[in-house]
């Protein structure tokens, strides 16, 4: 069975999901989250800029800076990518600054994206007579899909094993292939997705020359912010005959 056939089978079960082959090429470009982060914050805090902030803000204001970017790799495949942003909030009064924090927290907690507030520092800038709140927000997206759509399922071939030839006159071997299937979601629906995958793949037979698909194992991965991840390993076999 090929990865493409496995993806097609999963798409029949989850037609609205992003389901792609996980890439192993380190040169593969990642999704740029900066415009998504900026537009999300600017929707709730209109006075939002990137990379700079007026030293003497006349009103509520916010600046967003990307401070780190790291990939998540499993089985030498890119699975997800996390960008970390620091949003600096400034206001002339303490109450206004905390109101900005509350607005940002609500946006993070209700976002359709996998955002998480990971750190929070505050101080007073005497030079501009403003209260500053520095909020660190992580933004995790699935790799290889080309967008931030969740839930997502990433599929890849793990390995191939072969039995000795079953014929002395020509090569006739049974090949067993194993596949990784990783689920990413931030919608609290991991249990239903797992049930759908198991019902779809366990016992599925691609052709008369293939054995039924079997589940070897499944295990949850570390939760990265609001993003929940689960990894399956499936396998099936088929007979290869030489001409």
ChimeraX commands (.cxc) that place a marker at each C-alpha (Angstrom):
marker #1 position 0.00,0.00,0.00 radius 0.5
marker #1 position 1.23,3.48,-0.77 radius 0.5
marker #1 position 0.98,6.52,1.48 radius 0.5
marker #1 position -1.29,8.17,-1.10 radius 0.5
marker #1 position -3.82,5.32,-0.85 radius 0.5
marker #1 position -3.78,5.56,2.93 radius 0.5
marker #1 position -4.36,9.32,2.74 radius 0.5
marker #1 position -7.25,8.78,0.31 radius 0.5
marker #1 position -8.84,6.30,2.72 radius 0.5
marker #1 position -8.58,8.76,5.61 radius 0.5
marker #1 position -9.99,11.58,3.48 radius 0.5
marker #1 position -13.09,9.46,2.89 radius 0.5
marker #1 position -13.55,9.40,6.66 radius 0.5
marker #1 position -12.52,13.00,7.37 radius 0.5
marker #1 position -13.36,15.02,4.23 radius 0.5
marker #1 position -12.89,18.42,5.91 radius 0.5
marker #1 position -9.54,17.66,7.57 radius 0.5
marker #1 position -6.09,18.61,6.31 radius 0.5
marker #1 position -4.55,15.18,5.57 radius 0.5
marker #1 position -1.10,15.16,3.97 radius 0.5
marker #1 position 2.14,13.22,3.82 radius 0.5
marker #1 position 4.61,14.28,6.50 radius 0.5
marker #1 position 7.80,15.64,4.99 radius 0.5
marker #1 position 11.32,14.65,5.91 radius 0.5
marker #1 position 13.09,17.32,3.89 radius 0.5
marker #1 position 14.62,19.92,6.20 radius 0.5
marker #1 position 14.58,22.47,3.38 radius 0.5
marker #1 position 10.79,22.36,3.18 radius 0.5
marker #1 position 9.42,25.86,3.93 radius 0.5
marker #1 position 7.22,26.26,6.98 radius 0.5
marker #1 position 4.02,28.24,7.17 radius 0.5
marker #1 position 4.60,31.91,7.99 radius 0.5
marker #1 position 2.42,32.56,11.04 radius 0.5
marker #1 position 3.31,36.25,11.43 radius 0.5
marker #1 position 0.44,37.63,9.36 radius 0.5
marker #1 position -2.04,35.35,11.16 radius 0.5
marker #1 position -0.75,36.43,14.56 radius 0.5
marker #1 position -0.77,40.12,13.62 radius 0.5
marker #1 position -4.28,40.06,12.17 radius 0.5
marker #1 position -5.63,38.10,15.16 radius 0.5
marker #1 position -4.27,40.62,17.67 radius 0.5
marker #1 position -5.15,43.68,15.59 radius 0.5
marker #1 position -8.76,42.52,15.43 radius 0.5
marker #1 position -9.10,42.97,19.20 radius 0.5
marker #1 position -6.42,45.66,19.77 radius 0.5
marker #1 position -6.55,48.03,16.77 radius 0.5
marker #1 position -3.45,50.01,17.82 radius 0.5
marker #1 position -1.14,47.11,17.00 radius 0.5
marker #1 position 2.21,47.32,15.22 radius 0.5
marker #1 position 5.11,45.01,14.49 radius 0.5
marker #1 position 8.76,45.49,15.50 radius 0.5
marker #1 position 8.45,49.02,16.88 radius 0.5
marker #1 position 6.37,51.09,19.25 radius 0.5
marker #1 position 6.11,54.82,19.77 radius 0.5
marker #1 position 8.13,55.75,22.86 radius 0.5
marker #1 position 5.36,58.05,24.01 radius 0.5
marker #1 position 2.09,56.32,23.21 radius 0.5
marker #1 position -0.90,58.61,23.42 radius 0.5
marker #1 position -3.32,55.74,23.93 radius 0.5
marker #1 position -3.49,51.97,24.29 radius 0.5
marker #1 position -1.01,50.25,22.03 radius 0.5
marker #1 position 0.63,46.93,21.25 radius 0.5
marker #1 position 3.68,45.71,19.39 radius 0.5
marker #1 position 4.35,42.13,18.27 radius 0.5
marker #1 position 7.79,40.56,17.87 radius 0.5
marker #1 position 8.74,37.05,16.79 radius 0.5
marker #1 position 11.40,35.85,19.26 radius 0.5
marker #1 position 11.91,32.16,18.45 radius 0.5
marker #1 position 10.90,29.46,16.01 radius 0.5
marker #1 position 11.31,25.72,16.43 radius 0.5
marker #1 position 10.17,22.58,14.59 radius 0.5
marker #1 position 8.76,19.42,16.12 radius 0.5
marker #1 position 10.13,16.28,14.46 radius 0.5
marker #1 position 9.01,12.70,15.09 radius 0.5
marker #1 position 10.51,9.70,13.28 radius 0.5
marker #1 position 12.69,12.21,11.37 radius 0.5
marker #1 position 9.55,13.80,9.93 radius 0.5
marker #1 position 8.38,17.36,10.38 radius 0.5
marker #1 position 5.13,17.20,12.33 radius 0.5
marker #1 position 4.52,20.70,13.67 radius 0.5
marker #1 position 6.18,24.07,14.07 radius 0.5
marker #1 position 5.95,26.52,16.97 radius 0.5
marker #1 position 6.63,30.24,16.66 radius 0.5
marker #1 position 6.89,32.26,19.86 radius 0.5
marker #1 position 5.83,35.91,19.89 radius 0.5
marker #1 position 6.17,38.59,22.54 radius 0.5
marker #1 position 3.38,41.15,22.53 radius 0.5
marker #1 position 4.28,44.35,24.37 radius 0.5
marker #1 position 1.19,46.14,25.64 radius 0.5
marker #1 position 1.40,49.75,26.81 radius 0.5
marker #1 position -1.15,52.00,28.45 radius 0.5
marker #1 position -1.17,55.20,30.50 radius 0.5
marker #1 position -2.90,53.63,33.49 radius 0.5
marker #1 position -2.62,50.31,35.29 radius 0.5
marker #1 position -6.31,49.55,34.75 radius 0.5
marker #1 position -6.00,50.17,31.02 radius 0.5
marker #1 position -2.95,47.91,30.80 radius 0.5
marker #1 position -4.73,45.05,32.58 radius 0.5
marker #1 position -7.75,45.55,30.34 radius 0.5
marker #1 position -5.45,45.04,27.35 radius 0.5
marker #1 position -4.08,41.87,28.94 radius 0.5
marker #1 position -7.61,40.54,29.48 radius 0.5
marker #1 position -8.48,41.29,25.85 radius 0.5
marker #1 position -5.39,39.48,24.58 radius 0.5
marker #1 position -5.97,36.48,26.85 radius 0.5
marker #1 position -9.54,36.13,25.61 radius 0.5
marker #1 position -8.35,36.24,22.01 radius 0.5
marker #1 position -5.76,33.52,22.70 radius 0.5
marker #1 position -8.19,31.27,24.56 radius 0.5
marker #1 position -10.92,31.52,21.91 radius 0.5
marker #1 position -8.73,31.50,18.80 radius 0.5
marker #1 position -9.29,28.93,16.06 radius 0.5
marker #1 position -5.49,28.53,15.98 radius 0.5
marker #1 position -3.30,26.62,18.45 radius 0.5
marker #1 position -2.27,29.61,20.55 radius 0.5
marker #1 position -1.11,29.54,24.17 radius 0.5
marker #1 position -0.07,32.25,26.61 radius 0.5
marker #1 position 3.26,30.96,27.96 radius 0.5
marker #1 position 4.77,33.87,29.94 radius 0.5
marker #1 position 3.84,37.27,31.34 radius 0.5
marker #1 position 6.03,40.10,32.64 radius 0.5
marker #1 position 5.02,43.61,33.66 radius 0.5
marker #1 position 6.77,46.86,34.58 radius 0.5
marker #1 position 6.46,50.63,34.50 radius 0.5
marker #1 position 8.36,52.74,31.95 radius 0.5
marker #1 position 9.09,56.06,33.64 radius 0.5
marker #1 position 10.48,57.64,30.47 radius 0.5
marker #1 position 7.14,57.34,28.68 radius 0.5
marker #1 position 5.05,57.22,31.86 radius 0.5
marker #1 position 3.32,54.06,30.69 radius 0.5
marker #1 position 2.56,50.65,32.12 radius 0.5
marker #1 position 4.02,47.77,30.08 radius 0.5
marker #1 position 2.81,44.20,29.90 radius 0.5
marker #1 position 4.96,41.71,27.98 radius 0.5
marker #1 position 2.93,38.65,27.02 radius 0.5
marker #1 position 4.60,35.63,25.42 radius 0.5
marker #1 position 2.33,33.67,23.07 radius 0.5
marker #1 position 3.19,30.43,21.27 radius 0.5
marker #1 position 1.63,29.67,17.88 radius 0.5
marker #1 position 1.81,26.03,16.75 radius 0.5
marker #1 position 0.84,24.89,13.26 radius 0.5
marker #1 position 0.98,21.50,11.53 radius 0.5
marker #1 position 3.93,21.02,9.20 radius 0.5
marker #1 position 3.64,20.02,5.54 radius 0.5
marker #1 position 0.03,21.13,5.15 radius 0.5
marker #1 position 0.77,24.62,3.87 radius 0.5
marker #1 position -1.86,26.14,6.14 radius 0.5
marker #1 position -2.85,26.39,9.79 radius 0.5
marker #1 position -5.98,24.29,9.42 radius 0.5
marker #1 position -6.83,21.99,12.32 radius 0.5
marker #1 position -7.56,19.18,12.88 radius 0.5
marker #1 position -4.78,17.75,10.72 radius 0.5
marker #1 position -3.53,14.22,10.06 radius 0.5
marker #1 position 0.02,13.57,8.87 radius 0.5
marker #1 position 0.87,10.23,7.26 radius 0.5
marker #1 position 4.25,8.72,6.39 radius 0.5
marker #1 position 5.93,5.39,5.71 radius 0.5
marker #1 position 8.09,4.14,8.56 radius 0.5
marker #1 position 9.81,1.05,7.19 radius 0.5
marker #1 position 9.57,-2.08,5.04 radius 0.5
marker #1 position 10.52,-5.60,6.07 radius 0.5
marker #1 position 10.61,-8.74,3.91 radius 0.5
marker #1 position 10.41,-12.49,4.47 radius 0.5
marker #1 position 12.70,-14.94,2.60 radius 0.5
marker #1 position 11.60,-15.88,-0.89 radius 0.5
marker #1 position 8.81,-18.47,-0.97 radius 0.5
marker #1 position 9.87,-19.93,-4.32 radius 0.5
marker #1 position 13.11,-21.51,-5.53 radius 0.5
marker #1 position 12.41,-20.79,-9.20 radius 0.5
marker #1 position 11.68,-17.08,-8.88 radius 0.5
marker #1 position 11.62,-14.43,-6.20 radius 0.5
marker #1 position 8.39,-14.41,-4.24 radius 0.5
marker #1 position 8.51,-12.45,-1.01 radius 0.5
marker #1 position 6.04,-11.16,1.51 radius 0.5
marker #1 position 6.68,-7.48,2.22 radius 0.5
marker #1 position 5.40,-5.80,5.36 radius 0.5
marker #1 position 5.10,-2.02,5.48 radius 0.5
marker #1 position 4.53,0.10,8.56 radius 0.5
marker #1 position 3.04,3.59,8.52 radius 0.5
marker #1 position 2.94,6.44,10.98 radius 0.5
marker #1 position -0.30,8.38,11.37 radius 0.5
marker #1 position -0.19,11.47,13.58 radius 0.5
marker #1 position -3.26,13.45,14.60 radius 0.5
marker #1 position -3.09,17.13,15.61 radius 0.5
marker #1 position -6.09,18.99,16.99 radius 0.5
marker #1 position -6.90,21.93,19.25 radius 0.5
marker #1 position -10.64,21.37,19.34 radius 0.5
marker #1 position -10.97,18.88,22.19 radius 0.5
marker #1 position -12.16,16.16,19.80 radius 0.5
marker #1 position -9.22,13.75,19.90 radius 0.5
marker #1 position -11.34,10.83,21.15 radius 0.5
marker #1 position -13.77,11.03,18.24 radius 0.5
marker #1 position -10.93,11.41,15.72 radius 0.5
marker #1 position -9.17,8.35,17.14 radius 0.5
marker #1 position -12.38,6.34,16.93 radius 0.5
marker #1 position -12.81,7.39,13.30 radius 0.5
marker #1 position -9.26,6.40,12.38 radius 0.5
marker #1 position -9.49,3.03,14.10 radius 0.5
marker #1 position -12.85,2.22,12.52 radius 0.5
marker #1 position -11.57,3.29,9.11 radius 0.5
marker #1 position -8.19,1.56,9.03 radius 0.5
marker #1 position -8.26,-1.53,11.26 radius 0.5
marker #1 position -9.27,-4.44,9.06 radius 0.5
marker #1 position -9.20,-2.40,5.85 radius 0.5
marker #1 position -7.88,-4.36,2.86 radius 0.5
marker #1 position -6.51,-2.38,-0.06 radius 0.5
marker #1 position -6.58,-5.25,-2.58 radius 0.5
marker #1 position -6.76,-9.04,-2.89 radius 0.5
marker #1 position -2.95,-9.10,-2.71 radius 0.5
marker #1 position -2.86,-7.24,0.61 radius 0.5
marker #1 position -3.48,-8.40,4.14 radius 0.5
marker #1 position -5.92,-6.53,6.33 radius 0.5
marker #1 position -4.53,-3.41,7.95 radius 0.5
marker #1 position -3.52,-3.94,11.58 radius 0.5
marker #1 position -2.82,-1.52,14.39 radius 0.5
marker #1 position 0.57,-2.07,16.00 radius 0.5
marker #1 position 0.41,0.66,18.62 radius 0.5
marker #1 position -0.88,4.09,19.48 radius 0.5
marker #1 position 0.34,6.64,22.00 radius 0.5
marker #1 position -0.29,10.27,22.93 radius 0.5
marker #1 position 2.51,12.74,22.30 radius 0.5
marker #1 position 3.43,15.67,24.51 radius 0.5
marker #1 position 0.79,18.36,24.31 radius 0.5
marker #1 position 2.28,21.56,22.90 radius 0.5
marker #1 position 0.13,24.38,24.19 radius 0.5
marker #1 position -3.45,23.92,23.04 radius 0.5
marker #1 position -2.35,21.39,20.41 radius 0.5
marker #1 position -3.06,17.74,21.28 radius 0.5
marker #1 position -1.17,15.09,19.33 radius 0.5
marker #1 position -1.55,11.32,18.99 radius 0.5
marker #1 position 0.65,8.87,17.05 radius 0.5
marker #1 position -0.45,5.57,15.50 radius 0.5
marker #1 position 1.61,2.85,13.83 radius 0.5
marker #1 position -0.26,0.65,11.34 radius 0.5
marker #1 position 1.00,-2.20,9.18 radius 0.5
marker #1 position -0.06,-4.48,6.36 radius 0.5
marker #1 position 1.59,-7.02,4.06 radius 0.5
marker #1 position 1.48,-8.04,0.43 radius 0.5
marker #1 position 3.22,-10.58,-1.81 radius 0.5
marker #1 position 5.77,-9.33,-4.31 radius 0.5
marker #1 position 6.51,-11.57,-7.29 radius 0.5
marker #1 position 9.41,-11.09,-9.69 radius 0.5
marker #1 position 8.70,-11.23,-13.44 radius 0.5
marker link #1:1,2 radius 0.2
marker link #1:2,3 radius 0.2
marker link #1:3,4 radius 0.2
marker link #1:4,5 radius 0.2
marker link #1:5,6 radius 0.2
marker link #1:6,7 radius 0.2
marker link #1:7,8 radius 0.2
marker link #1:8,9 radius 0.2
marker link #1:9,10 radius 0.2
marker link #1:10,11 radius 0.2
marker link #1:11,12 radius 0.2
marker link #1:12,13 radius 0.2
marker link #1:13,14 radius 0.2
marker link #1:14,15 radius 0.2
marker link #1:15,16 radius 0.2
marker link #1:16,17 radius 0.2
marker link #1:17,18 radius 0.2
marker link #1:18,19 radius 0.2
marker link #1:19,20 radius 0.2
marker link #1:20,21 radius 0.2
marker link #1:21,22 radius 0.2
marker link #1:22,23 radius 0.2
marker link #1:23,24 radius 0.2
marker link #1:24,25 radius 0.2
marker link #1:25,26 radius 0.2
marker link #1:26,27 radius 0.2
marker link #1:27,28 radius 0.2
marker link #1:28,29 radius 0.2
marker link #1:29,30 radius 0.2
marker link #1:30,31 radius 0.2
marker link #1:31,32 radius 0.2
marker link #1:32,33 radius 0.2
marker link #1:33,34 radius 0.2
marker link #1:34,35 radius 0.2
marker link #1:35,36 radius 0.2
marker link #1:36,37 radius 0.2
marker link #1:37,38 radius 0.2
marker link #1:38,39 radius 0.2
marker link #1:39,40 radius 0.2
marker link #1:40,41 radius 0.2
marker link #1:41,42 radius 0.2
marker link #1:42,43 radius 0.2
marker link #1:43,44 radius 0.2
marker link #1:44,45 radius 0.2
marker link #1:45,46 radius 0.2
marker link #1:46,47 radius 0.2
marker link #1:47,48 radius 0.2
marker link #1:48,49 radius 0.2
marker link #1:49,50 radius 0.2
marker link #1:50,51 radius 0.2
marker link #1:51,52 radius 0.2
marker link #1:52,53 radius 0.2
marker link #1:53,54 radius 0.2
marker link #1:54,55 radius 0.2
marker link #1:55,56 radius 0.2
marker link #1:56,57 radius 0.2
marker link #1:57,58 radius 0.2
marker link #1:58,59 radius 0.2
marker link #1:59,60 radius 0.2
marker link #1:60,61 radius 0.2
marker link #1:61,62 radius 0.2
marker link #1:62,63 radius 0.2
marker link #1:63,64 radius 0.2
marker link #1:64,65 radius 0.2
marker link #1:65,66 radius 0.2
marker link #1:66,67 radius 0.2
marker link #1:67,68 radius 0.2
marker link #1:68,69 radius 0.2
marker link #1:69,70 radius 0.2
marker link #1:70,71 radius 0.2
marker link #1:71,72 radius 0.2
marker link #1:72,73 radius 0.2
marker link #1:73,74 radius 0.2
marker link #1:74,75 radius 0.2
marker link #1:75,76 radius 0.2
marker link #1:76,77 radius 0.2
marker link #1:77,78 radius 0.2
marker link #1:78,79 radius 0.2
marker link #1:79,80 radius 0.2
marker link #1:80,81 radius 0.2
marker link #1:81,82 radius 0.2
marker link #1:82,83 radius 0.2
marker link #1:83,84 radius 0.2
marker link #1:84,85 radius 0.2
marker link #1:85,86 radius 0.2
marker link #1:86,87 radius 0.2
marker link #1:87,88 radius 0.2
marker link #1:88,89 radius 0.2
marker link #1:89,90 radius 0.2
marker link #1:90,91 radius 0.2
marker link #1:91,92 radius 0.2
marker link #1:92,93 radius 0.2
marker link #1:93,94 radius 0.2
marker link #1:94,95 radius 0.2
marker link #1:95,96 radius 0.2
marker link #1:96,97 radius 0.2
marker link #1:97,98 radius 0.2
marker link #1:98,99 radius 0.2
marker link #1:99,100 radius 0.2
marker link #1:100,101 radius 0.2
marker link #1:101,102 radius 0.2
marker link #1:102,103 radius 0.2
marker link #1:103,104 radius 0.2
marker link #1:104,105 radius 0.2
marker link #1:105,106 radius 0.2
marker link #1:106,107 radius 0.2
marker link #1:107,108 radius 0.2
marker link #1:108,109 radius 0.2
marker link #1:109,110 radius 0.2
marker link #1:110,111 radius 0.2
marker link #1:111,112 radius 0.2
marker link #1:112,113 radius 0.2
marker link #1:113,114 radius 0.2
marker link #1:114,115 radius 0.2
marker link #1:115,116 radius 0.2
marker link #1:116,117 radius 0.2
marker link #1:117,118 radius 0.2
marker link #1:118,119 radius 0.2
marker link #1:119,120 radius 0.2
marker link #1:120,121 radius 0.2
marker link #1:121,122 radius 0.2
marker link #1:122,123 radius 0.2
marker link #1:123,124 radius 0.2
marker link #1:124,125 radius 0.2
marker link #1:125,126 radius 0.2
marker link #1:126,127 radius 0.2
marker link #1:127,128 radius 0.2
marker link #1:128,129 radius 0.2
marker link #1:129,130 radius 0.2
marker link #1:130,131 radius 0.2
marker link #1:131,132 radius 0.2
marker link #1:132,133 radius 0.2
marker link #1:133,134 radius 0.2
marker link #1:134,135 radius 0.2
marker link #1:135,136 radius 0.2
marker link #1:136,137 radius 0.2
marker link #1:137,138 radius 0.2
marker link #1:138,139 radius 0.2
marker link #1:139,140 radius 0.2
marker link #1:140,141 radius 0.2
marker link #1:141,142 radius 0.2
marker link #1:142,143 radius 0.2
marker link #1:143,144 radius 0.2
marker link #1:144,145 radius 0.2
marker link #1:145,146 radius 0.2
marker link #1:146,147 radius 0.2
marker link #1:147,148 radius 0.2
marker link #1:148,149 radius 0.2
marker link #1:149,150 radius 0.2
marker link #1:150,151 radius 0.2
marker link #1:151,152 radius 0.2
marker link #1:152,153 radius 0.2
marker link #1:153,154 radius 0.2
marker link #1:154,155 radius 0.2
marker link #1:155,156 radius 0.2
marker link #1:156,157 radius 0.2
marker link #1:157,158 radius 0.2
marker link #1:158,159 radius 0.2
marker link #1:159,160 radius 0.2
marker link #1:160,161 radius 0.2
marker link #1:161,162 radius 0.2
marker link #1:162,163 radius 0.2
marker link #1:163,164 radius 0.2
marker link #1:164,165 radius 0.2
marker link #1:165,166 radius 0.2
marker link #1:166,167 radius 0.2
marker link #1:167,168 radius 0.2
marker link #1:168,169 radius 0.2
marker link #1:169,170 radius 0.2
marker link #1:170,171 radius 0.2
marker link #1:171,172 radius 0.2
marker link #1:172,173 radius 0.2
marker link #1:173,174 radius 0.2
marker link #1:174,175 radius 0.2
marker link #1:175,176 radius 0.2
marker link #1:176,177 radius 0.2
marker link #1:177,178 radius 0.2
marker link #1:178,179 radius 0.2
marker link #1:179,180 radius 0.2
marker link #1:180,181 radius 0.2
marker link #1:181,182 radius 0.2
marker link #1:182,183 radius 0.2
marker link #1:183,184 radius 0.2
marker link #1:184,185 radius 0.2
marker link #1:185,186 radius 0.2
marker link #1:186,187 radius 0.2
marker link #1:187,188 radius 0.2
marker link #1:188,189 radius 0.2
marker link #1:189,190 radius 0.2
marker link #1:190,191 radius 0.2
marker link #1:191,192 radius 0.2
marker link #1:192,193 radius 0.2
marker link #1:193,194 radius 0.2
marker link #1:194,195 radius 0.2
marker link #1:195,196 radius 0.2
marker link #1:196,197 radius 0.2
marker link #1:197,198 radius 0.2
marker link #1:198,199 radius 0.2
marker link #1:199,200 radius 0.2
marker link #1:200,201 radius 0.2
marker link #1:201,202 radius 0.2
marker link #1:202,203 radius 0.2
marker link #1:203,204 radius 0.2
marker link #1:204,205 radius 0.2
marker link #1:205,206 radius 0.2
marker link #1:206,207 radius 0.2
marker link #1:207,208 radius 0.2
marker link #1:208,209 radius 0.2
marker link #1:209,210 radius 0.2
marker link #1:210,211 radius 0.2
marker link #1:211,212 radius 0.2
marker link #1:212,213 radius 0.2
marker link #1:213,214 radius 0.2
marker link #1:214,215 radius 0.2
marker link #1:215,216 radius 0.2
marker link #1:216,217 radius 0.2
marker link #1:217,218 radius 0.2
marker link #1:218,219 radius 0.2
marker link #1:219,220 radius 0.2
marker link #1:220,221 radius 0.2
marker link #1:221,222 radius 0.2
marker link #1:222,223 radius 0.2
marker link #1:223,224 radius 0.2
marker link #1:224,225 radius 0.2
marker link #1:225,226 radius 0.2
marker link #1:226,227 radius 0.2
marker link #1:227,228 radius 0.2
marker link #1:228,229 radius 0.2
marker link #1:229,230 radius 0.2
marker link #1:230,231 radius 0.2
marker link #1:231,232 radius 0.2
marker link #1:232,233 radius 0.2
marker link #1:233,234 radius 0.2
marker link #1:234,235 radius 0.2
marker link #1:235,236 radius 0.2
marker link #1:236,237 radius 0.2
marker link #1:237,238 radius 0.2
marker link #1:238,239 radius 0.2
marker link #1:239,240 radius 0.2
marker link #1:240,241 radius 0.2
marker link #1:241,242 radius 0.2
marker link #1:242,243 radius 0.2
view
